[in-house]
Amino acid sequence: MKRFFVKNLFFVILVNVLIKPFWVFFIDRTVQNKVGYTQFGTYWALLNTTLVFQIILDMGILNYTNKTIAQSNDQVGKLFSSTLFAKLILFALYASIIMGLSFSLQHTAQERYLLMGIIGIQFLNSFLQYIRSIISALHFFKLDGIVSILDKLLMIGICGILFLNSKTSAAFNIHWFVIAQLGSYLMSVIIALWILKLLYKKPFWNRINRARIVQIIKDSLPYAALIFLMSIYMRSDALLLERLHPNGNFENGIYASAYRLLDVGNMIALLFAGVLLPMFSKQLAAKQKINELVKVAVHLLLPFTIIIASIAIVWSEEIMAFLYHPLSTYDAQVFAWLMASFPAFGIIYIYSTLLTANGNMKQLIGMASLGVCINLSLNFFFIPSKGALACAQIACLTEWVVALYAFFYAVKLLQLPKNYSLCIRLILFTLLFITIATFSKTVFTQWIFAALGTACMGIALGFVFQFFSVKEWKNTLLPKTN
């Protein structure tokens, strides 16, 4: 199981590292630089508004389906048609709520057109994620990894053509960006359905069962409540920033530019959760020990998040100046605070995924409710005066509280070993690596080479602190010989 996990995880990470950072840094970032902070800030606020209510599109069906099919593959044929019909009904409800909110917020006609396109993107993305959840639940993780990059690969091609043509590049606006995403997601959904049909030889277009739809939604409600609460504390700050700050759209542009790099890191960290959920679910259903899989995930993910976060904090001004224009110290501070939350995301992706696989929804909903209370109360108070910086600082605090909550409950409920040695090693690793990074910044003038060299030293430290082992990786990755 360990060998299977690591090999599939490495493949999924590899294909995503090859495509998604390119998408973020050369397409998404270029769009913001072309259309400006204010126009992109408007798009960012509208996007996050749709993300807060995105759970209505899913109602927890994705997590429920992934867990159910991972435990019994025959469930694909029983679930697919009914869940597809349910998602269409939920889409109508979702679109109605978002557009109703748009009218109450008195958006302009241009903003509403933009919003309708984003709603379409969210529906197609939700459907694509649902197909991917089935593919990963069937344990075809490598194919799932390929499907996960389809939309970004198509967007790179479409936007690349538009950017390279001088006329379309000069006329490029945020509406073109939304239309390009709609086309990319639609094509990705069609390809993903074709792949699923090839993988699952049995028929999965069965008669729609209304009773089953009701049962699926009923069983999914705890997952829906959890995801909705998490969406509130992770995504509502952009909407609040737009509404509460005097220069909300511009502040949102700054926040989006900083959050983009956190999203890059989370793309990789989220892959762990995508592979871990069906594997945790299968092992727990079979009453197998999960300690070894948890240990491997922690040793792989947490040092990675610490290295990336530390480098981002130490060289925050240099990184932001390299990627964006114009730049102020304020932008770098927003970025540094957001990246300080990255290790917390790593903890959440491991331990909340474990709690989800074990069905501990009461504890997870309590965790998310605490995050909502902290995030909303502080944002309402501090956003009017501190803007995007307040959002970043409060996001960091919220994620760390949620991470520690998930960790302690997972250890308690699943009776995981209390590995104090690992915790001490992670703390010492963090302190020593930050010291090395700070020293490197003062000694070397070329920051890019200094940061890359420091990252390599971080990997070497991982071996010193026994997070990585050449012998262990050799035994895990290479086939056994007699």
N, C-alpha and C positions, 0 to 999 in steps of 0.2 A: 504493500500500500504506500509506503514511504517513497519507494523508487518511482511508482506510478505518479504520485503527487508531484514530486520534484521535476521529473522529466516533462510532464504536461505543463506545469507551471512555467518552466523555463522557455518552452516553445511559445506559449501564449504571451509571455513578457517580451520575447524577442520580436514577434510580429508587431506588437503594439509599440514597442520602442522605435521600430523602424519607420512607422507611419504617423502615430499620433503627435509626437513632439514636432514633427515637420508641419503637421496641420496647425498646431497651436502657434508656433513661432513664425511661420512663413505665410500662413493664410489668415487665421483669425486675428493675429496681431497686425498684419498688414491692412486688413479691413478697418480696424480701429484707427490706425494712423491715416488712412485715406479719408474716412468719413468724419473724423474728429471726435473728441471726447464727449461733446454734448450729444451728438446724434447717436453715437454708440452707447452712451449712458442711457438714453431713452430706450433703446433696444434691450439693454441689459436689465433695466427695471421691469419692462414688459415680460421678458423671458423669465425672470425670477418670480413674477406674479403667477405665471402659468405653472411654474415648478412647484409652488406652494400647494396648489390644488391638483397636482398631477396624480395624486393617489386615487382621485375619482376615476381616472382612466383605468386603474388597475385593481383597486380595492383589495390589495394583498394577493391577487390571483397569481402573480408571478412567483412569489416565495412559496405559496401553497402548492402550486403546480410543480415547482422544482423539487421540493421536499417529497411530495407524493410520488412522482415518477421515479425519483432516485431510489425509493424504497420498493417500487413495483413498476417495471417498464411497461407492462400491459395497460397501464392507466392512460397512456397516450390516446388510444382510440376512443376511450370512454370520455375523456375530458375535452379534446380539441374543439369539436364543433360547438359544444355548449358554451365553452369559455369564449370562443370567437364571437358568438351571438351576444353574450353578456358584455363583452368589451365594446361592441357597437352601440348598445344601449347606454353604457356608461360614457361613451364619447359624446353622445347627444346631450346628456346631462352636464358633462364637463364643459362643453362649448357654451351651453346656455348660461351656466354660472359665471364663467369668465367674461362673456360679453355683457351680462347683467352688471357685473362689477365694473366693467369698463365705462358703461353709461353712468353709473353712480359716481365714478371718479372724474367724470367729465373729460374723458380723453378726446383729442381732436380727431377729425375724420382720418387723417394720415396715420395717426397712432392706432386707430381701430383696424385699418387695412393691414398694418404691420402685425397687429395682434392676431388677426385671423390667420395669417400665414404661420405665425409661431404656434398657434393652436393645432394647425395641420401637422406641423413638424412634431409636436409632442405626441399626437396620436400615432403617427407612423413609427416614431421612436419606441413608443410603448409596445406596439405590435411586434417590432423587430426584437425588442428585449424579451418578449414572451416566447417567440420562436427560439431564441438563443437559450432561454431557460430550459426548454425541452431538450435541445441538443446537448447541453451540459449535463442535464439530469440523466441522459442516456450514456454519460461518461465519454462523449466524443469531444474532449476538451480542445484538441488541436483544431478541429473544424469550427468549434465555437470561437476560438481565437481568430481564425480567418474571417468569419462572419462579423466579428466585432469591429473590424477595421474597414469593412466595405464602404460604409457611408462616408468616412473620412477620406478614403482613397479616391472615391468619385468626386468629392468636393475639391480635393487637391487638383484633380484634372480640370474640372469646370472653372474654378477660380483662377487656376494657373493660366488657362487660355485667355480669360478676361483681363488678367493683369499684364500679360505679355503684349496684348494688342494696345497700342497707344491710345486709340479712340475710346475703346471700352474702359480702359484703365482710368482715363481722365473723367469719364462720366459715371464711374462706379458709385453706387449709393447703397444704403443699408437694405433697401427693398430687393435689390438684385441678390444680395447675400441670402435673404430669406428664401427667395424663389429657388436659388441654387441648392439650398438645403432640402427643400421639398422634393425636388427631382432626385437628389442623391438618396434620400431615405426611401422613396417609392421604389427605385430600382433595387436597393438593398433588400427590401422586404420580399420582392419577387424572387430574387436569387436565393434568399434564405428559405423560402417555402419550397423551392425546387430541391434544395439540399436536404431538407427534412423529409421530403417524399422519397428521396433515394435511400436515406438512412433507415427509415421506419417502413419496412416492407409491407406491413399489414395496413388495411384501410384506416384512415383516421378522419374521413369525412362521413361521420355517422349522423343519424337522425337527431335533431335537437331535442333534448330532454329538459322541459321546463323545471321539473322537480329537481333535476341535477343542478341546473343553473342556480336555483334558490339555495340549494345545499352548498354549492361551491362558494357563493358569496357569503353565506352564513359562516362557513368554516374559515373564510378568508378575512372576516371582519377584524379579528385581533391584529393581523398583519397590516391591514389597512390603517387602523388606528395608530399603530407604531410608525408607519411610514409618513402618515400625515403630520404627526407631531414632530418627527425628525425634519420634515420639509419646512415646517414653521420656523424652527430655531436655526436651520441652515440657510434658508432662502428668503425669509421675510425681511431681512435687514435692507435689501436693495429697494424694496417697495417703501419701507419706512424712511430710508434715506432720501428718496425722491420726494416724499410728501412732507417730511419734517424739517429738512434743511433748506435754507433760502436759495441755495444754488445746487439743488438736488441732482439734476441730470449730469452736471459737470462732476460733482463728487462721485456719482455712480460710475462715471468714466474712469476715474482714478481707482476706485474700488475694483472695477472689472479688470483693469490692467494688472493689478496686484493679484487678484484672485485667479487669474488665468494660469499663473505659474504654480499655484497650489493645486489647481485642477490637473496639471500635467503630472505632478507627483501622485495625486489621488487616482489617476487613470491606472497607474501601475499597482498601487496598493489595493484598489478595488478588484483587480484581477485575482488577488489572493482570496478575497471573499467569494468571488464567483466560482473558484475551484473548490474552496473549503466547504461551502454550504452542502453540496450534494455528497461530498465525501464524509463530512461529519454526520449527515443524516443517515447515510448507509451504515456507518460504523455503529452509531448509537442504536439504530434499529436492530442490528445484529448482536447487540450487547458486547461489542468489542471495545477494548481500551483505546482511548483517544489521546493519552498523554504524549505519546511519541509524535503524533501529527501536530499537536499544539506546539510542542518544543521546536520542531522543524520550522513551523510558520513564524514563531517568535524570533528564532535565530536568523532567519532570512530577512524578515520584514523590518523589525525594529532598528537594527543597526543602519539599514538603508535609509530609513526616515530620519534618523538622527544626523547622519552624514549630510543629507540633502538640506535639512532645515538649518544646520549650523553654518554651512557654506552660504546659504541664502541670507542669513542674518548678518554674518560678518561682512559679506560683500554686497549688501542690499543696494547701496547707492550705485555701485558700478554696474550691477546687473540691470537695474531699472534704466539707467542712462544708456546702456547698450541697446536695450529693446525698444525704448519709447522716446518720444519727443512731444512736448517739452517735459523737463524733469525738475522737480524740486525735492528738497530733503523730506518734505511731507509725504510725497509718493513713496519714498524708500522706507519711511517709518511704517506706513500702512502695509507694505509688502513684508517687512520684517516681522510684524506682529502676526500676520496671517500665516507665515511659514513656521512660526513658533508652535502652531497648532498641528503641524504635520505628523509628529510622532504620536500625538493623541489619536489622530485618525487611524494610524497603524494599529494601535491597541484596540480601537473600536472595531476595525474590520476583522480582527481575529476573535475577540471575546464576545462581541454582540452576535457575530455569526454563529458561534458555538451555542449561545443561549437560544438563538432562533432555531437551530437544528434540533435542540433538545425540547423545544416547545415551551420555554419559560417566558411566555408573552406578558404575564402580569409584571414581572420584574423589568422587562424591556420597556413596557409602556410607562412604568414608573420612572425609568431612566430618562426617557424622552420627555416626559411631562416636566421633570426637573430642569432639563435643558431649555424648554419653552419658557418657563417662569424666569429663569436667570436672563435669557437672551432678550425677551420682549421688555421686561421691566427696566433693564439697564439701557437698552436702546432708546426707548421712549424718553428717558431722562437725559441721556448724553448726546444723542444725534444732533439736536438743534444747535449745540455749541461746538461740538468737536467733529461732526461729519463722518467721513469715511474712516478716519483714525479710530473713532469710537467703535464703529462697526467691527474693525479688525481686532481691537483689543478685547471686545466683548465676545467675539467669535472664538478667540483663543481661550479665554476663560471657560466658556461654555463647553468646548470640545474636551478640555482637560478634565472637567468635572464629570462629564458623561463617560469619558474613557475609564477613569478610576472606578466609577460606579459599575460599569460593565465588567471590569477586571475582577473586582472583589466578589461580585455576585456569581460570576462564572466559577471562580475558585471554590466558593462556598457550596453552590448547588450541585456542581459536578464532581466535587471532592478531588479537585486537582491538587497535586503536591505543592506545598508552600515553599517554593524555591527562592529562599532569601538570597542565596548566592547569586542567582541570575539577576535579581533586582539590583544588588550591590554592584555587580559587574556592569550592568547597563548604565547606572549612575556614574560610575568611575569612567567608563568609556566616553560618556557625554562630556564630562568635565575636562578630561584630557584632550579630547578631539577639539573642543572649542578653544582651549588654550593653544593648541598647535595651529589652528586656523587663524587666531588673532595674531600670533607671532609671525606667521607667514605673510600676513597682510602688511605688517610693519617692515618686513625685510625685503620683500620682492615688489618691484614696481609694476610689472606686467601682471595684472590681476587675474586674467584668464588662465595663464600658466600656473600661477600660484594656487588658484582654486582647484584646478585639475590635479596638481601635485598633491595638494592637501587631501583631496578625495582618495587618491591612491594610498596615501598614508592611513586614511581611515579604514580602507579595506585591509591593509596590513595589520592595523590595530585589532580588527575583527578576528584575525587568526590568533593574535596574542591573547585576547580575552576569551578565546575558545568559542566564539560564535560560529566561526568557519573552521573546517578541518579538511585538509587535503585527503587524508585517509578515508574520512567519512564520505566525502563527495565521490571519491574513486569507487568505493563500495556501493554507493547509491546509484551513480550514473552509468557505470560500466557493467556489462553483463557478467554474471558469475561464470567462472570456468571450473571444470572438474579437475 
